[in-house]
């Protein structure tokens, strides 16, 4: 399989995302600019796909009594947290999404952010844009770190 195709699969994967795709691509001799832009592009597709898939799956699963009861209990917990946080949630929610995705730590990527945004019922378009901005920032950090231009530790 082509090394770039593997890097793209890694970038789309919920486990590695571009944090795995970009270093893999660069380590296998792919031009850093090609690695950066292609991995960013594929990882940016996650949010719209997740929003579409989750809404469709949720509507179908919600007909199941066990799922409905479990989801409603979970949703009550989320609503309590939203009330406790108050206006900060609406004011800083999208900014928090950008930061959440931009910091390249495990499980802080586009997949998790998309699920969180969907659960919190944040606006889809704004959430997708915020997540995409976070993906771009994370891509810059990962690329520069992989090239040894910046050191995180």
VEXPABA-462444 format. One record per residue: residue number from 1; residue in one letter; chain; z, y, x of N, C-alpha, C in turn. Coordinates in steps of 0.02 Angstrom, whole numbers. Layout:
> NUM|A|A|Z|Y|X|Z|Y|X|Z|Y|X
...
//
This chain:
> 1|X|A|0|-59|43|0|0|0|0|62|45
> 2|X|A|-35|112|23|-40|175|58|30|207|66
> 3|X|A|44|234|125|110|264|140|125|323|94
> 4|X|A|74|362|78|85|419|32|102|394|-38
> 5|X|A|70|340|-59|85|312|-125|157|287|-128
> 6|X|A|181|257|-74|251|235|-71|298|295|-74
> 7|X|A|280|348|-37|321|409|-38|324|439|-109
> 8|X|A|268|437|-144|266|463|-212|308|420|-259
> 9|X|A|305|354|-251|347|310|-291|421|323|-277
> 10|X|A|438|332|-214|508|349|-196|529|415|-227
> 11|X|A|483|463|-228|498|530|-256|507|528|-331
> 12|X|A|475|481|-364|481|475|-436|539|430|-457
> 13|X|A|563|390|-410|618|343|-424|683|380|-437
> 14|X|A|722|358|-487|786|392|-501|838|382|-446
> 15|X|A|829|335|-403|879|322|-350|867|368|-290
> 16|X|A|806|373|-267|793|411|-206|766|481|-219
> 17|X|A|722|487|-268|687|550|-283|656|577|-219
> 18|X|A|646|642|-215|612|669|-155|655|666|-93
> 19|X|A|720|654|-102|765|646|-45|748|585|-4
> 20|X|A|713|538|-35|689|478|0|615|483|14
> 21|X|A|577|514|-31|505|518|-24|481|560|34
> 22|X|A|509|619|41|487|664|95|503|636|164
> 23|X|A|565|614|178|578|585|244|534|523|258
> 24|X|A|524|481|207|481|422|216|411|443|236
> 25|X|A|383|491|200|315|514|213|309|543|283
> 26|X|A|354|587|302|351|618|368|362|567|423
> 27|X|A|408|520|413|420|467|462|360|422|471
> 28|X|A|317|418|421|257|376|425|195|416|442
> 29|X|A|204|475|470|148|513|497|109|556|448
> 30|X|A|134|563|389|100|606|340|117|679|356
> 31|X|A|67|721|353|76|793|366|134|819|324
> 32|X|A|181|855|354|239|880|317|222|923|255
> 33|X|A|167|962|260|147|1002|202|122|958|145
> 34|X|A|84|906|162|59|859|112|119|822|81
> 35|X|A|165|800|124|225|765|100|265|809|53
> 36|X|A|276|871|74|316|918|34|284|930|-34
> 37|X|A|222|951|-35|190|970|-98|179|910|-145
> 38|X|A|160|853|-117|147|795|-161|213|767|-189
> 39|X|A|265|765|-147|330|739|-172|362|787|-222
> 40|X|A|353|852|-210|378|902|-258|342|894|-325
> 41|X|A|276|887|-322|237|881|-383|258|821|-424
> 42|X|A|265|763|-392|282|703|-430|354|705|-456
> 43|X|A|400|733|-416|470|737|-437|478|788|-494
> 44|X|A|434|838|-496|437|888|-549|415|860|-617
> 45|X|A|380|804|-616|358|773|-679|415|737|-715
> 46|X|A|470|725|-679|526|687|-708|554|721|-770
> 47|X|A|569|786|-765|603|821|-821|564|817|-886
> 48|X|A|499|836|-887|464|832|-952|460|761|-979
> 49|X|A|451|713|-935|447|643|-957|514|620|-986
> 50|X|A|569|638|-952|636|619|-976|650|650|-1044
> 51|X|A|635|715|-1052|646|748|-1116|608|713|-1172
> 52|X|A|545|697|-1159|504|663|-1209|530|593|-1224
> 53|X|A|544|555|-1172|567|486|-1180|635|483|-1213
> 54|X|A|682|523|-1191|750|520|-1219|751|537|-1293
> 55|X|A|714|587|-1312|713|606|-1383|684|550|-1425
> 56|X|A|630|521|-1403|599|466|-1440|644|405|-1442
> 57|X|A|672|386|-1385|716|327|-1381|779|338|-1423
> 58|X|A|806|398|-1418|867|414|-1455|856|408|-1531
> 59|X|A|801|433|-1555|787|429|-1627|782|356|-1650
> 60|X|A|751|314|-1609|745|244|-1628|812|208|-1622
> 61|X|A|848|221|-1568|912|187|-1558|966|211|-1607
> 62|X|A|959|272|-1630|1010|301|-1675|1014|263|-1741
> 63|X|A|964|224|-1756|964|183|-1817|1011|123|-1809
> 64|X|A|1027|106|-1746|1073|51|-1731|1145|76|-1738
> 65|X|A|1186|41|-1777|1254|63|-1792|1297|68|-1729
> 66|X|A|1293|19|-1684|1334|20|-1623|1315|79|-1579
> 67|X|A|1250|90|-1570|1227|146|-1530|1249|212|-1561
> 68|X|A|1240|218|-1627|1258|279|-1662|1332|296|-1654
> 69|X|A|1376|246|-1663|1448|257|-1657|1466|276|-1585
> 70|X|A|1438|239|-1537|1453|253|-1466|1429|322|-1447
> 71|X|A|1368|339|-1466|1339|404|-1449|1379|460|-1481
> 72|X|A|1399|452|-1544|1437|505|-1578|1505|516|-1545
> 73|X|A|1538|463|-1522|1602|471|-1486|1590|509|-1421
> 74|X|A|1537|490|-1385|1521|523|-1322|1504|597|-1335
> 75|X|A|1467|610|-1388|1447|678|-1405|1508|721|-1422
> 76|X|A|1558|693|-1454|1619|730|-1469|1654|753|-1405
> 77|X|A|1655|710|-1355|1684|728|-1290|1646|785|-1258
> 78|X|A|1580|781|-1262|1538|834|-1233|1550|900|-1270
> 79|X|A|1555|897|-1336|1567|958|-1376|1634|990|-1358
> 80|X|A|1686|949|-1346|1751|976|-1325|1745|1011|-1258
> 81|X|A|1709|981|-1212|1699|1012|-1146|1661|1078|-1154
> 82|X|A|1609|1079|-1195|1570|1140|-1207|1614|1195|-1236
> 83|X|A|1658|1178|-1283|1703|1228|-1313|1752|1254|-1261
> 84|X|A|1777|1210|-1218|1825|1230|-1167|1793|1277|-1117
> 85|X|A|1732|1263|-1098|1697|1305|-1050|1675|1370|-1082
> 86|X|A|1659|1368|-1146|1642|1428|-1184|1577|1460|-1164
> 87|X|A|1578|1526|-1159|1517|1564|-1146|1490|1553|-1077
> 88|X|A|1531|1532|-1031|1506|1518|-963|1453|1464|-966
> 89|X|A|1460|1418|-1012|1411|1363|-1020|1343|1392|-1038
> 90|X|A|1341|1438|-1086|1276|1466|-1106|1250|1516|-1054
> 91|X|A|1295|1552|-1022|1274|1601|-972|1250|1570|-907
> 92|X|A|1285|1519|-885|1271|1491|-818|1242|1421|-820
> 93|X|A|1228|1394|-879|1204|1325|-884|1140|1312|-845
> 94|X|A|1091|1356|-852|1028|1346|-817|1035|1357|-742
> 95|X|A|1075|1407|-723|1088|1419|-652|1123|1358|-621
> 96|X|A|1170|1330|-658|1205|1270|-635|1156|1212|-627
> 97|X|A|1107|1206|-672|1057|1153|-665|1017|1161|-601
> 98|X|A|996|1223|-586|958|1236|-524|1000|1214|-464
> 99|X|A|1062|1236|-461|1105|1218|-405|1118|1143|-401
> 100|X|A|1128|1112|-458|1142|1040|-461|1084|1001|-430
> 101|X|A|1023|1020|-445|964|985|-419|950|1006|-347
> 102|X|A|961|1069|-331|943|1095|-265|984|1066|-208
> 103|X|A|1046|1049|-222|1088|1021|-169|1071|947|-161
> 104|X|A|1042|929|-105|1016|860|-97|1070|808|-83
> 105|X|A|1110|794|-133|1160|740|-129|1138|684|-175
> 106|X|A|1164|624|-164|1146|569|-209|1165|584|-281
> 107|X|A|1122|564|-326|1129|571|-398|1135|644|-423
> 108|X|A|1107|690|-385|1106|760|-408|1034|784|-414
> 109|X|A|990|740|-434|919|758|-437|895|773|-507
> 110|X|A|829|772|-514|796|789|-576|813|740|-633
> 111|X|A|821|676|-616|837|627|-669|904|643|-702
> 112|X|A|956|651|-662|1022|664|-689|1024|732|-724
> 113|X|A|994|782|-694|994|849|-724|957|849|-791
> 114|X|A|903|811|-796|866|808|-859|908|776|-914
> 115|X|A|944|723|-897|987|690|-946|1044|737|-967
> 116|X|A|1074|771|-919|1128|819|-934|1102|875|-979
> 117|X|A|1044|903|-962|1016|957|-1003|1001|933|-1074
> 118|X|A|977|872|-1080|962|844|-1146|1027|835|-1186
> 119|X|A|1078|808|-1153|1142|797|-1187|1174|863|-1209
> 120|X|A|1168|914|-1167|1198|979|-1183|1154|1020|-1230
> 121|X|A|1097|993|-1247|1050|1027|-1292|1028|1095|-1266
> 122|X|A|1017|1098|-1200|990|1160|-1171|917|1165|-1191
> 123|X|A|891|1226|-1190|820|1235|-1209|775|1195|-1162
> 124|X|A|728|1159|-1191|686|1114|-1151|646|1150|-1098
> 125|X|A|608|1200|-1117|564|1234|-1070|604|1267|-1014
> 126|X|A|657|1302|-1032|699|1334|-981|731|1282|-936
> 127|X|A|752|1226|-964|783|1173|-924|732|1143|-876
> 128|X|A|672|1131|-901|619|1102|-858|604|1150|-801
> 129|X|A|600|1215|-815|587|1264|-762|645|1267|-712
> 130|X|A|706|1265|-737|765|1266|-693|766|1204|-648
> 131|X|A|753|1146|-678|753|1084|-639|696|1085|-588
> 132|X|A|638|1110|-607|582|1115|-559|599|1161|-501
> 133|X|A|631|1218|-516|652|1263|-462|702|1227|-416
> 134|X|A|748|1190|-445|795|1152|-404|761|1100|-361
> 135|X|A|709|1067|-389|670|1018|-351|636|1051|-292
> 136|X|A|608|1110|-303|574|1146|-248|624|1164|-193
> 137|X|A|682|1190|-212|733|1208|-162|756|1146|-125
> 138|X|A|769|1091|-161|790|1029|-129|735|1004|-82
> 139|X|A|672|1010|-103|616|989|-61|613|1029|4
> 140|X|A|625|1094|-1|626|1136|60|682|1113|106
> 141|X|A|741|1103|79|799|1082|120|786|1014|152
> 142|X|A|761|966|113|748|899|139|694|900|192
> 143|X|A|640|938|180|585|942|229|608|973|294
> 144|X|A|643|1030|289|667|1063|350|718|1021|388
> 145|X|A|759|986|352|808|941|384|773|883|417
> 146|X|A|724|854|383|687|797|412|650|818|475
> 147|X|A|624|878|476|588|903|535|636|927|589
> 148|X|A|700|928|575|749|950|625|755|1025|632
> 149|X|A|726|1062|585|728|1135|588|796|1160|567
> 150|X|A|827|1128|519|896|1144|501|938|1081|506
> 151|X|A|1001|1091|520|1048|1035|524|1103|1048|473
> 152|X|A|1115|998|431|1166|1006|379|1236|991|406
> 153|X|A|1241|947|454|1307|928|480|1306|930|556
//
